[in-house]
């Protein structure tokens, strides 16, 4: 039971890493993830059903999300459309694309053939519980992604990407095209969302065209809860706390589903609970920033 919450937190933590890049690093309010997440799930699942090797199917999910990000960037930079509207346009169009990828159906089951979870639950042999093996497998995958992203953000391109969100003029003065650099960031963020969608479809046992509903709010909640946990200026620490925030957020959602009835909370109230968590995280962060200790850390 606990292992399942941890696995779910890590799977959706990959999505939260993408939300962190777009909202925090790029300062680009991108709603495309509500389309790139189910798009990655649809592409990855369709290829798995077609017996394409699982690593290639997962990679295709990442590329599908990257393509969605490229479309949003093209609409934003080419047509001068505001970021939110550009993301909404892409997200809306991708719903029809998902239905086509899924063969005209809104749902594609993976119960009969699910190599990703089969491998995750057996990669250490029969001496460990399958749920523990799955947790360790996804922990390894998520940790590897954090390490790769940390290394990337220490490269010249990664440093420039971080500077773009803080001060675009400094990037322009360094002779870097901000539009091209922002496109790289948007594609990377949505690629992570697509990869998360492909993993989520395998974990849930099906892909669904409605997978993306409320996923932006969940990603933002994970990012903000992570920021509430501890402060750090190190990009590696910021990425790691996003994963921790995602795990904690999923734990809170699980508690709301399992024991929320004690406080009158039903499954219909989980979206409201997500909104409350976001507002509470923002308020707590603002309060911490006003304390003397918070000012010393800043």
Residue pairs with C-beta under 8 A, 6 or more apart in sequence:
3 129
3 131
3 132
3 134
3 135
4 131
5 247
5 250
5 251
5 254
6 135
6 139
6 247
7 131
7 134
7 135
7 138
7 203
8 203
8 250
9 243
9 246
9 247
9 248
9 249
9 250
9 251
10 135
10 138
10 139
10 141
10 142
10 243
10 246
10 247
11 138
11 196
11 199
11 200
11 203
12 196
12 200
12 218
12 219
12 222
12 246
12 250
13 142
13 196
13 222
13 242
13 243
13 245
13 246
13 247
14 141
14 142
14 145
14 192
14 193
14 195
14 196
14 199
15 33
15 37
15 192
15 193
15 196
15 197
15 200
15 215
15 218
15 219
15 246
16 218
16 219
16 222
16 223
16 226
16 242
16 243
16 245
16 246
17 145
17 146
17 149
17 192
17 239
17 242
17 243
18 33
18 65
18 188
18 189
18 190
18 191
18 192
18 193
18 196
18 219
19 33
19 189
19 193
19 216
19 219
19 220
19 222
19 223
20 219
20 223
20 238
20 239
20 242
21 185
21 188
21 189
21 192
22 28
22 29
22 30
22 33
22 185
22 186
22 189
22 190
23 29
23 30
23 220
23 223
24 165
24 223
24 238
25 153
25 161
25 162
25 165
25 185
26 161
26 164
26 165
26 182
26 185
26 186
26 189
27 165
27 166
28 83
28 165
28 182
28 185
28 186
29 83
29 84
29 87
30 69
30 72
30 83
30 87
30 186
30 189
30 190
31 84
31 87
31 88
31 91
31 216
32 68
32 69
32 71
32 72
32 86
32 87
32 90
32 91
32 186
32 190
32 193
33 87
33 189
33 190
33 193
33 212
33 215
33 216
33 219
34 87
34 91
34 212
34 213
34 215
34 216
35 68
35 87
35 90
35 91
35 92
35 93
35 94
35 95
35 212
36 64
36 65
36 68
36 69
36 90
36 94
36 190
36 191
36 193
36 194
36 197
36 212
37 65
37 193
37 194
37 196
37 197
37 200
37 211
37 212
37 215
38 94
38 95
38 98
38 197
38 207
38 208
38 209
38 210
38 211
38 212
39 64
39 65
39 68
39 94
39 97
39 98
39 101
39 194
39 197
40 61
40 62
40 64
40 65
40 193
40 194
40 195
40 196
40 197
40 198
41 61
41 194
41 197
41 198
41 200
41 201
41 207
41 208
41 211
42 64
42 97
42 98
42 101
42 102
42 108
42 197
42 201
42 207
42 209
43 57
43 60
43 61
43 63
43 64
43 101
43 194
43 198
44 57
44 58
44 60
44 61
44 64
44 194
44 197
44 198
44 199
44 201
44 202
44 207
45 57
45 102
45 108
45 110
45 198
45 201
45 202
45 206
45 207
46 101
46 102
46 103
46 108
46 207
47 56
47 57
47 60
48 54
48 57
48 110
48 113
48 114
48 115
48 116
48 202
49 108
49 110
49 113
51 113
52 60
53 115
54 115
54 116
54 119
57 116
57 198
58 116
58 195
58 198
58 199
60 198
61 194
61 195
61 197
61 198
61 199
62 191
62 192
62 194
62 195
62 198
63 191
63 194
64 194
65 190
65 191
65 192
65 193
65 194
65 195
65 197
66 187
66 188
66 190
66 191
66 194
68 90
68 94
68 190
68 194
69 183
69 186
69 187
69 188
69 189
69 190
69 191
70 183
70 186
70 187
71 90
71 93
72 86
72 87
72 89
72 90
72 186
72 190
73 86
73 179
73 182
73 183
73 186
73 187
75 81
75 86
75 89
75 90
76 82
76 83
76 86
77 179
77 182
77 183
79 86
81 89
91 212
95 209
98 209
99 105
99 106
99 209
102 108
102 207
102 209
106 208
106 209
106 210
107 206
107 207
107 208
107 209
108 201
108 206
108 207
108 208
109 205
109 206
110 201
110 202
110 205
110 206
110 207
111 205
111 206
114 202
114 205
116 199
116 202
116 203
117 134
117 202
117 203
117 205
119 137
120 133
120 134
120 137
120 138
121 130
121 131
121 133
121 134
121 137
122 130
122 133
123 133
123 137
124 133
124 136
128 136
138 199
141 199
142 243
145 192
146 236
146 239
146 240
146 243
147 236
149 235
149 239
150 235
150 236
150 239
152 158
153 159
153 161
153 162
153 235
154 235
157 181
157 184
160 171
160 174
160 176
160 181
161 181
161 184
161 185
162 235
163 170
163 171
164 171
164 178
164 181
164 182
164 185
168 178
171 178
171 181
172 178
193 215
197 207
197 211
197 212
200 211
201 207
201 208
201 211
214 271
214 274
217 271
217 274
217 275
217 278
218 249
218 274
220 278
221 245
221 249
221 274
221 277
221 278
221 281
222 242
222 245
222 246
222 248
222 249
223 242
223 245
224 245
224 277
224 278
224 281
224 282
224 285
225 245
225 248
225 249
225 277
225 281
226 238
226 241
226 242
226 243
226 244
226 245
226 246
226 248
227 241
227 245
227 281
227 285
228 245
228 281
228 284
228 285
228 288
229 241
229 244
229 245
229 248
230 237
230 241
231 297
232 238
232 241
249 277
252 273
252 277
253 270
253 273
253 274
256 265
256 269
256 270
256 273
257 267
257 270
260 266
260 269
260 273
265 273
288 294
289 295
289 298
